[in-house]
Amino acid sequence: MSSLPKATQVGKDLRALLEQIKPINGYYTDLQRVYGPTETAKDNAPKPYALVRPGTDTRTSTAGFQATRLRYFDIEVVFANGEEVEAALDAVHIDILRALGLGRDLPERKFPGLVDDEDEATPSYASNGTKTHSITITIGVTYVATYN
């Protein structure tokens, strides 16, 4: 079998989309790099960067050799300590949702399978010796997997 499993492809497509978050493309944030689930950013890595980690993956229905599944992704964006941290965290949240297609006029411009009306953002501010701030945005993506 030469193609990737559908879940793996969805994660790769999500990371490729997030790599486009740069001011030249109309975003507030200039993401320096997007790391996948097996990659680790070094302490001196240029910031801001994003860590994309798959979360739970649940079967929601089955028909024959196929199943509809819902996979959650945690997108953590890490920033260096700076003056406008709250604004930067808010801006990257907006940028990620815009990149996924929220606010787009045509449905085909949305990230395929994105669960509408459901996302969560949790900021974390530097404290107790940490030198970075971050925001973790959780999104859900529905996809169809084939099992034959």
ABEGO torsion letter per residue (X at the ends): XABBBAAAAAAAAAAAAAAABBAAAGBABBBABBBBAABBBBAABBOBBBBBBBBBBBBABBBEABBBBBBBBBBBBBBBBBAAAAAAAAAAAAAAAAAAGBGBABAAABBBGBBBGBBBBBBBBBBGGBABBBBBBBBBBBBBBBBX
